Amino acid sequence: MSTPLQQNLLNMNLPVIQAYFEGLGEKAFRGRQVFKWIHQQGLYDFNEMTDISKELRSQLTQQACIRAPEIASQEISDDGTFKWLLRLADGNSIETVFIPENDRGTLCISSQAGCILNCTFCATARQGFNRNLEVHEIIGQLYVANRVLRGLANNNGDRIITNVVMMGMGEPLLNFDNVTQAMDIMQDDLGYGLSKRRVTLSTSGVIPMIDKLKETNPVSLAVSLHAPNDKLRDQLVPLNKKYPIKELMDACKRYVAGEPRRRVTMEYVMLKGINDNEKHVRQLIKILSGIPAKVNLIPFNSFDNSGFERSGMDAINNFRESLMQAGIITVTRKTRGDDINAACGQLAGSIVDRTRRSKAYTTEAVNQS
Ligand code: SAH
């Protein structure tokens, strides 16, 4: 057990951990050594850090800890997808998903306990919102997943997790500072060494924060578009009332400006009879004209009392065909892990709701952004 006075080193990106060691009267490079032990080797016991003196190890054991969220349960889908329910110290639980593919392994990370945005087709929204995750709870998901997967694979040092998507529970851009610090650790060569291309942040479209992200940590950007006109998007993604489509598209343009080969991924959930007909695809082609974008069609994943149905395969294929004919790169996202409710929009965890749901999207957190 740790005491409240112990510093959790999982909270610290490289500059912070170096400063912490300097504060202990040590050289900054001790911080780098410990950082590597934590993130590259997955250690939590200071006594296993063999290049650190015995005295410093015992001082660290007293004053610091390396504490990640606890695994409450693990489920493995028929298709090999893992879902972990992680318990946080305050009683909330969040979910993290690992999706293995032939050429890569993607970890889907949560950024908040619950979500404030109330998108009508998303299971997380039904849980309400409790709070932002701390840095150690965000990077802790990668730390824990790595430990489990390496243990299973009897790993020889190969990277199992090659990509991270900030697409779990919550709106990452409403927890900007903690999410960007955790993404620093993911990208640090002494941490997980993932390039900015391999870290993707998905947002419902918090425009000022998209601009700030470009300045701070310009990872790959995905935007939850889901509707080709404001009237429909207001209903599906209520944040649209604050940040409508035209302004959002302009923000996407700014995000990739000056980098001719970069594109923003537009996520579009396929909802039967709601946003999937020919008129919708024509409108979508129009709003995407001149935007460096590619489209990711997501077949809707159902959950209890969702009130929506997945579009038929023909509708999805026709939609994709029309976009491709208009010159827009479009892929249909493979549904993974839906037998264990691990697919997009199915993550729920167990949240102690503190919001008044009907007012969720106008609450302070959004207004302050
Ligand atoms: N709040 C962020 C992160 C969530 S990412 C965002 O909105 O982008 C998860 C992606 O899955 C988003 O594009 C989200 O809109 C989509 N999604 C939500 N519910 C879904 C469902 N039931 N079926 C398919 N996709 C869904």
Residues whose N, C-alpha, C, O or C-beta is under 5 A from the ligand:
A	BS01	SAH	F121 C122 A123 M166 M167 G168 G170 E171 P172 S202 T203 S204 S224 E267 V269 I298 P299 F300 N301 C344 G345
